[in-house]
């Protein structure tokens, strides 16, 4: 991940009514085989790639230097057995370009889609493989002059992406849309690789259109089972999509923190600026960030595995969807975590308010099918049933809601003096609550 600048100075259809597991049992092949491919994403194998890329022999993988060049060759060699379609220059895996730092190379491999109607639509999944070499005052927190191995930043993302590539190749058949596996060079020098890719796409993508992007940056330090997700505001419904993917098929659902900031600190920013819906998964900064101490033995391999599997599920959800991919939401560029706090601001329901269930909700334009809870009347059915402020309500009695009005209609239709199951999302995890109406009909 590039050092932060401050350190330097058709929604219901697309969500398939919430049945995201359909991507694992429909076009991508038999459910059991798809789940088997997913299970092939293993921490131990990812760890081998991290230890290799974070070895001193690569001299910190600085873009344009011999260590960076060697790292690019390592990635290309790891992809070679997969028999993906080279998407670089002249039939190679490399997209080569010049910079002030020297010759840089993106590593690009394409899994062509199976459906002629949408195979020219491309889902890009990327991770930068460069780091900061021996470090200097511009790109390191010191000490300088020592190899900065960048095990988490970003050998972890590269390793996760190689595992995802292997899992995609292991599917019974490819997704409907094409998937590009992209390993960016020059991220630490200003997102150079992803910028070059969009500025001058390789010939292999000449007649294709990028419809979605995912970025993996620093996914190797999962703590408290918490994953930060960026970019969910870049298209309507992305937050709910990721939440549902983090549900039944996830053996250990992650705690998800949705970060609204849009800053040029990793390659996802390049795609957001280009008007492409984009997500980034990130396990957070730490004391070893951009320091020589970011070594392989500090990576949480068991935590990397569920992050990579969630990424795989997300790729399939978008690449194999029968519906059109979501449109970019320009408003995301003007939103921030301060905007998020405004949306989540507490509201107050008077104790004697007439509402039957005792909830106050607020519409979120980026997630209209998941209204946000901003108030709960003490002692109400919702309160007794365990609802919490900032929960999102997704379903009533097993039926997904379409918007705030639909939610109120469904709750009003519940027979008096009965109970109803309510599916909510809380910190990115799904919970089924039971609300019991004690009101007796008159």
C-alpha positions as CSV (number, residue, x, y, z in Angstrom):
1,X,0.0,0.0,0.0
2,X,1.3,3.4,-0.9
3,X,2.2,5.6,2.0
4,X,-0.8,7.8,2.8
5,X,-0.4,11.4,1.6
6,X,-0.8,12.7,5.2
7,X,2.2,10.6,6.2
8,X,3.9,12.3,3.3
9,X,2.4,15.7,3.9
10,X,-31.5,-2.9,-11.0
11,X,-30.7,-3.8,-7.6
12,X,-33.0,-6.6,-6.4
13,X,-32.4,-8.6,-9.5
14,X,-28.7,-8.1,-9.3
15,X,-28.6,-9.4,-5.7
16,X,-30.7,-12.3,-6.8
17,X,-33.0,-11.6,-3.9
18,X,-30.1,-12.3,-1.6
19,X,-29.4,-15.8,-2.8
20,X,-25.8,-15.2,-3.4
21,X,-25.0,-18.9,-3.1
22,X,-26.6,-19.3,-6.6
23,X,-23.3,-18.3,-8.1
24,X,-21.8,-21.4,-6.6
25,X,-24.5,-23.7,-7.8
26,X,-25.5,-22.2,-11.2
27,X,-23.4,-21.1,-14.2
28,X,-20.1,-21.7,-12.5
29,X,-20.8,-25.4,-12.4
30,X,-21.9,-27.9,-9.9
31,X,-22.1,-26.5,-6.3
32,X,-19.9,-29.3,-4.8
33,X,-17.2,-28.8,-7.4
34,X,-17.3,-25.0,-7.0
35,X,-17.0,-25.3,-3.3
36,X,-14.1,-27.7,-3.7
37,X,-12.3,-25.1,-5.9
38,X,-13.0,-22.5,-3.2
39,X,-11.6,-24.8,-0.5
40,X,-8.4,-25.0,-2.6
41,X,-7.5,-21.5,-1.3
42,X,-5.2,-22.5,1.5
43,X,-3.1,-20.6,4.0
44,X,-0.2,-22.9,3.7
45,X,0.2,-22.5,0.0
46,X,-0.2,-18.7,0.3
47,X,2.5,-18.7,2.9
48,X,5.0,-20.3,0.5
49,X,4.5,-17.4,-1.9
50,X,4.8,-14.8,0.9
51,X,8.0,-16.3,2.2
52,X,9.5,-16.3,-1.3
53,X,8.5,-12.8,-2.2
54,X,9.5,-11.4,1.2
55,X,12.9,-13.0,1.1
56,X,16.0,-10.7,1.2
57,X,17.0,-12.0,-2.2
58,X,14.3,-9.7,-3.8
59,X,15.8,-6.6,-2.1
60,X,12.4,-5.2,-1.1
61,X,10.9,-5.5,-4.7
62,X,11.4,-1.9,-5.6
63,X,9.8,-1.0,-8.9
64,X,12.3,-0.6,-11.7
65,X,15.1,-2.3,-9.7
66,X,16.5,-5.8,-10.1
67,X,14.5,-7.0,-7.1
68,X,11.2,-5.7,-8.6
69,X,12.1,-7.3,-11.9
70,X,12.8,-10.6,-10.2
71,X,9.5,-10.4,-8.3
72,X,7.6,-9.9,-11.6
73,X,9.2,-13.0,-13.0
74,X,8.3,-15.0,-9.9
75,X,4.6,-14.0,-10.3
76,X,4.7,-14.9,-14.0
77,X,6.3,-18.3,-13.2
78,X,3.6,-19.0,-10.6
79,X,0.8,-18.3,-13.1
80,X,2.4,-20.3,-16.0
81,X,1.1,-23.7,-15.0
82,X,-2.5,-22.4,-14.8
83,X,-2.6,-22.0,-18.6
84,X,-4.4,-18.6,-18.4
85,X,-4.5,-16.4,-21.5
86,X,-1.5,-14.0,-21.4
87,X,-2.9,-10.4,-21.5
88,X,0.3,-8.4,-21.7
89,X,2.4,-7.2,-24.6
90,X,2.7,-9.4,-27.7
91,X,1.2,-12.5,-26.2
92,X,3.2,-12.3,-23.0
93,X,2.1,-11.9,-19.4
94,X,4.0,-8.6,-19.1
95,X,2.7,-5.1,-19.8
96,X,5.9,-3.1,-19.9
97,X,6.2,0.6,-19.6
98,X,8.8,3.2,-18.8
99,X,8.9,5.5,-15.7
100,X,11.3,7.8,-14.1
101,X,12.3,4.9,-11.9
102,X,13.1,2.6,-14.9
103,X,11.2,-0.1,-16.7
104,X,8.1,-1.3,-14.9
105,X,6.0,-4.4,-15.7
106,X,2.4,-5.3,-14.8
107,X,1.7,-9.0,-14.9
108,X,-1.6,-9.8,-16.5
109,X,-3.5,-13.1,-17.1
110,X,-7.0,-13.5,-18.4
111,X,-9.6,-16.2,-17.7
112,X,-11.9,-15.8,-20.7
113,X,-15.6,-15.9,-19.9
114,X,-17.8,-18.7,-21.2
115,X,-20.9,-16.7,-22.3
116,X,-20.5,-15.0,-25.8
117,X,-23.1,-12.4,-24.7
118,X,-20.9,-11.0,-21.9
119,X,-17.5,-12.4,-22.2
120,X,-16.2,-9.0,-23.4
121,X,-17.1,-7.7,-19.9
122,X,-14.1,-8.0,-17.6
123,X,-13.9,-8.2,-13.8
124,X,-10.4,-7.1,-12.8
125,X,-8.9,-8.6,-9.6
126,X,-5.6,-7.0,-8.7
127,X,-2.8,-6.7,-6.2
128,X,0.5,-4.8,-6.4
129,X,3.7,-6.8,-6.1
130,X,6.2,-4.0,-5.7
131,X,7.4,-2.6,-2.4
132,X,10.0,0.1,-1.3
133,X,13.3,-1.6,-1.6
134,X,15.7,-0.4,1.0
135,X,13.5,2.5,2.1
136,X,14.1,6.3,2.1
137,X,12.6,9.3,3.8
138,X,9.8,9.5,1.1
139,X,8.5,5.9,1.4
140,X,9.6,4.5,4.8
141,X,9.1,5.1,8.5
142,X,12.7,3.7,8.9
143,X,15.2,2.7,9.7
144,X,16.5,3.3,6.1
145,X,19.2,1.3,4.3
146,X,17.8,-2.1,5.3
147,X,15.7,-4.4,3.1
148,X,12.0,-3.7,3.4
149,X,10.6,-7.1,2.6
150,X,6.9,-6.0,2.5
151,X,5.5,-9.4,3.6
152,X,2.1,-7.9,4.3
153,X,2.5,-4.9,1.9
154,X,1.9,-6.6,-0.4
155,X,3.2,-10.1,-0.7
156,X,0.1,-11.1,1.2
157,X,-2.2,-9.7,-1.5
158,X,-0.1,-11.3,-4.3
159,X,-0.2,-14.6,-2.6
160,X,-4.0,-14.4,-2.0
161,X,-4.5,-13.5,-5.7
162,X,-2.4,-16.4,-6.9
163,X,-4.5,-18.7,-4.8
164,X,-7.7,-17.2,-6.2
165,X,-6.4,-17.6,-9.7
166,X,-5.8,-21.3,-9.0
167,X,-9.3,-21.6,-7.6
168,X,-10.9,-20.0,-10.6
169,X,-9.0,-22.3,-13.0
170,X,-10.3,-25.2,-10.8
171,X,-14.0,-24.4,-11.5
172,X,-15.9,-26.9,-13.7
173,X,-16.3,-24.1,-16.2
174,X,-15.4,-20.4,-16.2
175,X,-17.8,-17.7,-15.1
176,X,-19.9,-15.9,-17.7
177,X,-17.7,-12.8,-17.8
178,X,-14.0,-12.7,-18.2
179,X,-11.7,-12.3,-15.2
180,X,-8.4,-10.5,-15.4
181,X,-5.8,-11.4,-12.8
182,X,-3.6,-8.2,-12.5
183,X,-0.4,-7.9,-10.5
184,X,0.5,-4.2,-10.5
185,X,4.0,-2.7,-10.5
186,X,4.9,0.8,-9.2
187,X,2.0,1.1,-6.7
188,X,4.4,2.5,-4.1
189,X,5.6,5.1,-6.5
190,X,2.2,6.6,-7.2
191,X,-0.1,3.8,-8.4
192,X,1.8,3.7,-11.7
193,X,0.9,0.2,-12.8
194,X,-2.8,0.5,-12.5
195,X,-2.7,4.0,-14.0
196,X,-0.8,2.8,-17.0
197,X,-3.1,-0.1,-17.5
198,X,-6.2,2.1,-17.7
199,X,-4.4,4.8,-19.7
200,X,-3.1,2.4,-22.3
201,X,-4.9,-1.0,-22.1
202,X,-3.0,-4.0,-23.6
203,X,-4.2,-5.3,-27.0
204,X,-5.8,-8.4,-25.3
205,X,-8.4,-6.0,-23.8
206,X,-8.9,-4.0,-26.9
207,X,-12.5,-5.1,-27.5
208,X,-13.4,-5.7,-23.8
209,X,-14.9,-3.4,-21.2
210,X,-14.0,-3.4,-17.5
211,X,-17.2,-3.6,-15.5
212,X,-15.9,-4.2,-12.0
213,X,-12.6,-4.3,-10.0
214,X,-11.4,-5.7,-6.8
215,X,-8.1,-4.8,-5.1
216,X,-6.2,-6.8,-2.5
217,X,-3.7,-4.8,-0.5
218,X,-2.3,-5.8,2.9
219,X,-4.5,-8.8,3.7
220,X,-2.0,-10.5,5.9
221,X,-2.6,-9.1,9.4
222,X,-6.1,-10.0,10.2
223,X,-6.7,-9.0,13.9
224,X,-9.9,-9.6,15.9
225,X,-11.3,-11.3,12.8
226,X,-11.9,-7.8,11.4
227,X,-11.6,-6.9,7.7
228,X,-11.9,-3.4,6.3
229,X,-13.8,-3.1,3.0
230,X,-13.4,0.0,0.9
231,X,-15.5,1.0,-2.2
232,X,-18.9,-0.4,-1.2
233,X,-20.4,3.1,-2.0
234,X,-19.2,2.9,-5.7
235,X,-22.4,1.0,-6.8
236,X,-25.8,0.5,-5.3
237,X,-26.0,-2.7,-3.2
238,X,-22.4,-3.6,-2.8
239,X,-22.4,-3.5,1.0
240,X,-25.3,-5.9,1.2
241,X,-23.7,-8.1,-1.4
242,X,-20.5,-8.5,0.6
243,X,-22.4,-9.0,3.8
244,X,-24.4,-11.9,2.3
245,X,-21.3,-13.4,0.8
246,X,-19.8,-13.3,4.3
247,X,-22.8,-15.4,5.5
248,X,-23.6,-19.2,5.3
249,X,-20.8,-20.3,3.1
250,X,-18.1,-18.6,5.2
251,X,-16.9,-21.1,7.8
252,X,-15.8,-18.3,10.0
253,X,-17.7,-15.1,9.1
254,X,-15.5,-12.0,9.4
255,X,-16.3,-8.8,11.2
256,X,-16.6,-6.3,8.4
257,X,-15.8,-2.6,8.7
258,X,-17.0,-0.5,5.8
259,X,-14.7,2.4,5.2
260,X,-16.1,5.2,3.1
261,X,-12.9,7.2,2.4
262,X,-11.7,7.6,-1.1
263,X,-8.0,8.4,-1.2
264,X,-5.1,7.7,-3.6
265,X,-3.4,5.2,-1.2
266,X,-3.9,2.0,-3.3
267,X,-4.8,0.8,-6.8
268,X,-8.5,0.8,-6.1
269,X,-8.4,4.5,-6.3
270,X,-7.4,4.4,-10.0
271,X,-10.5,2.5,-10.9
272,X,-12.8,4.6,-8.8
273,X,-11.5,7.7,-10.6
274,X,-12.2,6.0,-13.9
275,X,-15.8,5.4,-12.9
276,X,-15.6,1.7,-12.4
277,X,-17.3,0.0,-9.4
278,X,-14.5,-1.2,-7.1
279,X,-13.9,-2.9,-3.8
280,X,-10.7,-3.2,-1.8
281,X,-10.1,-5.7,1.0
282,X,-7.5,-4.6,3.7
283,X,-6.7,-5.9,7.1
284,X,-5.3,-2.6,8.4
285,X,-2.1,-0.8,9.1
286,X,0.3,-1.8,11.8
287,X,3.6,-0.9,13.5
288,X,5.6,-2.8,10.8
289,X,4.0,-0.8,7.9
290,X,6.8,0.5,5.5
291,X,9.5,-0.7,7.9
292,X,12.1,-3.4,7.6
293,X,10.2,-5.4,10.2
294,X,7.4,-6.3,7.8
295,X,8.6,-9.9,7.5
296,X,6.9,-13.2,6.6
297,X,6.8,-14.6,10.1
298,X,4.5,-11.8,11.2
299,X,1.8,-12.6,8.6
300,X,-1.4,-14.2,10.0
301,X,-1.8,-16.9,7.4
302,X,-4.9,-18.4,9.0
303,X,-6.5,-15.0,8.7
304,X,-5.5,-14.6,5.0
305,X,-7.4,-17.6,4.0
306,X,-11.0,-16.4,4.8
307,X,-10.2,-13.0,3.2
308,X,-9.0,-14.7,-0.1
309,X,-12.1,-16.9,-0.1
310,X,-14.4,-14.0,0.4
311,X,-12.7,-12.3,-2.5
312,X,-13.2,-15.5,-4.6
313,X,-16.9,-15.5,-3.7
314,X,-17.1,-11.8,-4.7
315,X,-15.5,-12.4,-8.0
316,X,-18.0,-15.2,-8.8
317,X,-20.9,-13.2,-7.6
318,X,-20.2,-10.4,-10.1
319,X,-18.6,-12.4,-13.0
320,X,-21.2,-15.1,-13.1
321,X,-24.4,-13.0,-12.5
322,X,-27.2,-13.3,-15.0
323,X,-28.1,-9.6,-14.5
324,X,-26.1,-6.6,-15.7
325,X,-23.3,-5.5,-13.5
326,X,-24.1,-2.6,-11.3
327,X,-23.5,1.0,-12.6
328,X,-20.9,3.2,-11.0
329,X,-22.3,5.6,-8.4
330,X,-20.4,8.9,-8.7
331,X,-21.6,10.2,-5.4
332,X,-19.1,7.9,-3.7
333,X,-16.3,10.3,-4.5
334,X,-17.8,13.0,-2.3
335,X,-18.5,10.7,0.6
336,X,-16.3,10.0,3.6
337,X,-16.3,8.5,7.0
338,X,-17.7,11.8,8.2
339,X,-20.6,11.3,5.9
340,X,-21.0,7.8,7.3
341,X,-21.2,9.2,10.8
342,X,-24.0,11.5,9.7
343,X,-26.0,8.6,8.3
344,X,-25.5,6.7,11.5
345,X,-26.3,9.5,13.8
346,X,-28.7,8.5,16.6
347,X,-32.3,9.4,16.4
348,X,-34.7,9.4,19.4
349,X,-38.1,7.7,19.7
350,X,-40.3,9.0,22.5
351,X,-41.2,6.3,25.0
352,X,-44.9,6.9,24.2
353,X,-44.5,6.8,20.4
354,X,-47.2,4.8,18.7
355,X,-45.0,2.6,16.6
356,X,-45.9,-1.1,17.0
357,X,-42.3,-2.5,16.7
358,X,-40.4,0.4,18.2
359,X,-37.8,1.1,15.6
360,X,-36.5,4.2,13.7
361,X,-34.8,3.6,10.4
362,X,-33.0,5.8,7.9
363,X,-32.7,5.3,4.1
364,X,-29.2,4.8,2.7
365,X,-29.2,5.6,-1.0
366,X,-26.3,3.3,-1.7
367,X,-28.1,0.4,0.1
368,X,-31.9,1.0,-0.3
369,X,-32.7,-2.7,0.4
370,X,-31.0,-2.5,3.8
371,X,-32.4,0.3,5.8
372,X,-30.2,1.4,8.8
373,X,-31.6,1.3,12.3
374,X,-31.0,4.7,14.0
375,X,-33.4,4.4,17.0
376,X,-35.0,1.7,19.2
377,X,-37.7,2.4,21.7
378,X,-36.8,0.8,25.1
379,X,-39.0,-2.2,25.9
380,X,-40.3,-2.5,22.4
381,X,-40.5,-5.8,20.5
382,X,-37.4,-4.9,18.6
383,X,-35.5,-4.0,21.7
384,X,-36.6,-7.2,23.5
385,X,-35.6,-9.1,20.3
386,X,-32.0,-7.9,20.4
387,X,-32.0,-5.3,17.7
388,X,-29.1,-2.8,18.0
389,X,-28.6,0.7,16.6
390,X,-26.7,0.6,13.2
391,X,-28.0,-2.8,12.4
392,X,-29.3,-3.1,8.8
393,X,-32.6,-4.9,8.3
394,X,-32.5,-7.3,5.3
395,X,-35.4,-9.7,5.6
396,X,-38.8,-10.1,7.3
397,X,-40.0,-13.6,7.8
398,X,-37.4,-14.9,5.3
399,X,-38.4,-12.5,2.5
400,X,-35.9,-9.8,1.4
401,X,-37.1,-6.2,1.6
402,X,-37.0,-3.9,-1.4
403,X,-36.9,-0.6,0.4
404,X,-38.0,1.2,3.5
405,X,-41.7,1.3,2.6
406,X,-41.6,-2.4,1.8
407,X,-40.1,-3.1,5.3
408,X,-42.9,-1.2,7.0
409,X,-45.6,-3.0,4.9
410,X,-44.1,-6.4,5.8
411,X,-44.0,-5.5,9.5
412,X,-47.5,-4.2,9.4
413,X,-48.7,-7.5,7.9
414,X,-47.5,-9.5,10.8
415,X,-50.5,-10.8,12.8
416,X,-51.0,-9.1,16.2
417,X,-49.6,-11.0,19.3
418,X,-47.3,-13.2,17.1
419,X,-43.6,-13.4,16.5
420,X,-41.6,-12.7,13.4
421,X,-38.1,-13.6,12.3
422,X,-36.0,-10.6,11.2
423,X,-32.6,-11.0,9.4
424,X,-30.2,-8.2,10.3
425,X,-26.6,-7.4,9.4
426,X,-24.3,-6.3,12.2
427,X,-20.7,-5.4,11.5
428,X,-20.9,-7.4,8.3
429,X,-22.3,-10.5,9.9
430,X,-25.9,-12.0,9.6
431,X,-28.1,-12.6,12.6
432,X,-31.7,-13.8,12.8
433,X,-33.7,-12.1,15.6
434,X,-37.1,-13.0,16.8
435,X,-39.5,-10.1,17.6
436,X,-42.6,-10.9,19.6
437,X,-45.6,-8.6,19.4
438,X,-47.3,-8.7,22.8
439,X,-50.1,-6.4,21.6
440,X,-53.5,-8.1,21.8
441,X,-55.9,-7.3,19.0
442,X,-59.0,-5.3,20.0
